[in-house]
């Protein structure tokens, strides 16, 4: 199994390097006004990216990469057939014209300062009502976050007296499905903050300079609110470890993000919080881990026994349950499962019993007045066919990284 995973990682790295190489060629061709070379290398870049997408380690990562692939394909399809109709970006700017961007990229619409600066107009998705009381377990994680992100807002005078700054960056890292996104939303709920949740694919653009402008527009939008949180999942896609063969897009984008993080220290009447989440902390640029950027690095691990019981209780609440359902026993049986796994088990068991009830009704069963409750046997049946999403090998990698980081002073 380890050998197969290593082979997959090797293939993914090969596809990624090929993509970055051809993307650099695309940008050079665009600047030179060479439509033929641009089109050819863009086709190669798309092919490499699709290969990279096929190596995704989770559905979430695959979906994000597929979104980027669609933008590349849209860009390719928007190119003119006749080289005489093609204009490099700088020539278009001089002529005061705009080329049609790829779908999801920078458009001609948008209002306000962000649009004038060329970046996207970012709008807060919501003001979450979720709080820490709605999240099972993770008490050590909650306390770390309270100290860094909540207490300074709740007690501003004391924070000022002790020179504890409000705002800053926190990195949530750990296995997938452990509640990092929910934790970020709960922080916004705790301090009643505008919550900006942004995907890397919404930031990234293949147009020269657009990605940097999108980052700047995002943070400018966030700073316009009295309290705001910027949350970016899969942050490693925006600030990956830099290499000699770095894509020119990333070589410009990473410094822009680091500059925005450095800006947390400047005087600002509306301090903001930046939360990044990652399942691959070892893939991040080490520069982002320095003090003043991600000041706190919080490991969000698998739920313990008490947390698993609470997750079961929350996800079975309000559903018809048989008296034989033993939450304590189920909590023991789900050791090694993530919070998302436990939630999924509850939902699958409920769906199977619901299906039985529907079939019974459609078959004309006279005893359909009372729907069957979810029994212990139903939950155990689903549990037997559902395996943890985080295998032992992957979990060991996270724990080894945590231990190594505690010795070197990097994440946690």
N, C-alpha and C positions, 0 to 999 in steps of 0.2 A: 504493500500500500504506500509506504514511504517513497519507494522508487517511482511509482506511478505519479505521485504528487510532485516529486522533483522534476520528472519529465514534463509535466504540465506547466510548472513554473518556468522551466527553460523555454518551452514553446511560447509562453506568454511574453517573456522578455524579448525573444527574437522578433515577435510580431510588433512589439512596442518600439523597439529600436528601428525597425524598418519603417514604421509609421512616421516617427520623428524625422528620420532621414529624408523621406519623400516630402514631408510637410515643409522642411527647410527649402527644398527645391521648389516647391509650390510658391513660397513667399518670394524667393529670388526671381522666379519667372514672372510673378505678378508685378514686381517692381520694374522688371525689364520690359514689360509689355508683351511678353512672349506667350501668347494664348495656347499655342500647340504644346509647348513644354509644360505650361501650367496644367492643362487638361490631362496630359499623360501622367504627370506625377500625382495629380489629385486622384486619378483612378487607382494608381498604385497605393496611395495613402489609404483610400477607402478599403481596398482589399486587405491591407495589413490591419487596419482597425477592426474590421469584421472578424479577422482571425483572432485578434486580441480579445474581442468581445466573447468569442466562443470559449475562451479560457477563464471566464469570470467565475469567481469562487462562490457567488451567491446571486439569487434573483435580483436583489437590489442593485448590485454592481452591474449586472448584465443590463438591466433596464436603463441605467445611467449611460452606459456605453452605447446602447442602441439609440438613445436619444441623440448622442453626438454623431453617430453614423448617419442618422437621418438629416442632420444639418449639413454634413459634408455632401451628401447626395443631392440635397436641395441646391447647394452652392454649385455643384457640378452642372445640374440641369439648368441653372440660371445663366450660365456662360453663353455668350453668343456663338453661333456657328461660324460666322465670318470673322477672321482675325482683324479685318478692317474696322469692325464694330466694337472691338475691345479697347478699353482705356484703362491704364493703370490707375490705382487709387489717387495718387498725387495729382495726376492730370485731371481727374474728375473734380478734385477739390478746387483746382485753379479755374476750371470751367463753371464751377458752381452747380454741378450735377451730382446725382447720387445713383450709384448702381444698386440694383435690387439685391438686398442681402439674403442670406440663407434663412429659412424659416426658424423663428425663435431667436434670431440674431437682432442686431440693431435695426430698428425700423425708422421710417420717416415721421411716425407719430410721436406721441409723448408730449408732456407739458412740463413747464417749469425749468428750474436750473439744471436738473439732471439732463433733460433733453437737449438744452442748449450746449452743454458740455460734451455731448455725444454719447453719454452713457445711458443705460436703461433707467427708466423711472421706476424705482423700487417702492412698492406699497406694503405696509405691514400686513401680514396675513391675518393676524388676529390679536386679541388680548385674551390669552388663555385663562380659563377659570380653574384649571387643574392646579392642585397644590401638592405639597409633599405628603399630606395625609391620604392622598389618593394612590400613593405608590407604596407597594408592599416591600418591606425590608430595606436594604441598602442604607442602613442608619449611619454607618461610617461615612459613606459617600455624601449623604445629606448634610452631615455636620461639617465636612470639609467645604461644601458649597455654601453653607450658611455663613461660615467665617469669612469666606472670600467675597461672596456676591450678595448676601442678603443683610447681614448685620450692619455693614457700613451704610446701607440705604435706610434701614430701620432706625438707626441711631447715628444720624449725621454729625451731631455735636460732639459725641464721644469719639467718633472716627476722626474728626478734625483735630481734637485735642491730642490724640495719639498719632496723628499724621498717617492715618490709614486711608489710603485713597479709595474712592468709589470707582467702580468700573475696572476694566482690565480684561485679561484673557484667561480662559480655563479650557483645558483639553480633557475631554472625557474619552477614555480609551478602554478597550476590552473586547471580548468575544461578541459576535453579532447576536441580537435578540435579547440583550440584557437590560434594556430600558434607557439607553443614552438619550434618545430623542425625547422620550416622555419626561426624563429628568430636566432637560432643557426647557420644555414647555412649562413644567412645574415651577421652575425658577421665575419665569415671566409671570406666572399666576401669583406667586408669593409676593412679588414687588409691584404688581399691576403695571407691567411694562409692555410697550409695543413689541411684538415678536416678529422679527424678520427671519423666515426660514428660506434658505436659498440653496439650490443644488449647484454643484460645480458646473454642470452642463449649461446653467443659466448665466454663468459668469464667462465661461470660455467662448471665445470667438476666433474664427480663422482670419478676421480682418485685422490688419496691422494696427495696433494701438487700442482696439476696442476692448479687449479683456481688461487692460489696465484702467480704462475709463469706467468700465462696469464696476470694478472694485471700488474706485473712488466715489462713484455715484451711490453705491450701496451704503458706504459708511457716511457719506454726506446726508443721505436720507435718514439714516438711523440717528444721527446727531441732531436732527431737527426736532426730535421728540424729547420731552423732559426725561423720560426713562425708556430705554430701548435695549433689546437684546438681538444680536445678530447670531444666528445659528447656522452653521454649515456642516452638514454630514459629509462623510468621506473626504475630509479636509486634505488627506494625502494626495488627492487628485489635483489640488491647487498649489500645494507647497511640497512637492516630492523632493526627495534627496537629489541634489544636483550632481550631474555627471559631466565628464568632458564632452560627451556627445549630446549635450542638452538641446532640446528643441528651442528655436529662437523665441517662440511664443512664451515658453516657460521661463526662459532666461530673463524676460522682461517682466513677467507677471509676478514671480516670486519676490523680487525686490519691492514691487508696489505693495504687495500684501504686508511684507515686513515693515514698510514705511507706515502703513496705516496702523499696525499694531504698536509701533513706536509712538504714534500720535496719542496713545492713551495717556501719556504722561504730560501732555500739554494742557494748559489751563482751558477748561471747557465747562460752561455752566450746565451742560446736559451730558454728563458722563455716560458712556454706554458700556455694555458688557458684550464680550465676544466669546461664544462657546463653539469650539470645534469638536467634532466627534470622529473617531476612526477605529476601524477594526485592524488596522495595520500601522501601529505607531512606529515600527522600525523602518517604514517607507517614507517618513517625514524628513524634511530638511532639518538638520540639527540646529540651524540658526533660529528656527521658530521656537525652540525649546528654551532659549535664553531668558533670564529675568527681564521683565518689562514687556514681554510678548505673551507667551503662555506662562503666567506666573505660577499657576497651579496645574498639576497634571494628576487627574483622579482616575484610578483604576476602577472600572465598573465590571465586577465579576459575576459569576453565576449566583443565583439566589441561594441563601442557606435554608435550613429546614423551616424556620419560622416564616421566612419570606415566601417559600413555596406554598405553605399552608394558607397564608394570607392571599396569595394570587389565586389559589383554588377557590377560596371563599368568595372573593370579589367576582370571579368569572362564573360561578355557579349561583350567585345570589339572584333571586327573582325567577329562577327556573324550577320546575317541579322536580323535587328530589325525593328519592326513596329513603326510608328511615335507615337503611343499611349502609348508606354512604358514609365512609369513615375518612374525614379529611386528614386526620393525623397519619393514617396508614398510607393514604395517597401521597402525602408530602414525603414520606420516607421512600416510596417507590419511585418518585420523580427526581431522586438525587442525580445530579449531572445534567439535568435539563435546564435550559434557559427560561426566563420568564415568558418569552414568546412561545416557547415549546409547550409550557404548562397551559397557557391560554388556549393554544391550538387544540390540546387534548380535550379541554372542556367544551370547546365549540364543536369538535368532531363528534363527541359523545352525544351532545344535545341534538346535532343534525341527524344522527342515526336513529335516535329515539323518535324524533319528529317525523322521520320518514316512515317509521313503523306505524305511527299514529295516523298519518295520511293514508297509507295503504289500507289500514284497517277501516277507515271511513269510506274509502272508495270501493272496498269489497262488500260494503253493506253490513259490516259487523254491528250487531245490536248493542254491543257494549262500548260504543264510541262516545258516550256521554262524558266519560272520565278518561282523559288522555293519560297514557302510561308515564310514570315518573322516570327520571334518569336514575338508574340503579348502580350499585357498586360494580356489578358485572359488566355494565356498559362501559364504564370508565376504565376498568381493567382491560377490557377487550381492545379499546383504542390504544391504551398504553402499550400493550404487547406488540402492536403493529406500528408504533411511532417511536423512532429512535432519536436520541439527542442530536440537535443540529451542530453542536460543537463536539467533535470527537476528542478522545483522550490525547492524541498527538498534538492537535491544535491548542488544546487547553494548556498542555505542558509548555508549549512555545510562549504563550502569554505569561505563564507563571515564571518561566526562566527569564523573560524580558523584564518582568517586574523586579525580580531579585537582582538582576544585573544593574538595572536602573537605580535601585536604592543604594547601590555601592558607588555608582559613578555620578549620581546627582541628576541624571536625566529623568524622564517621567517617573514620578513618585519615588 
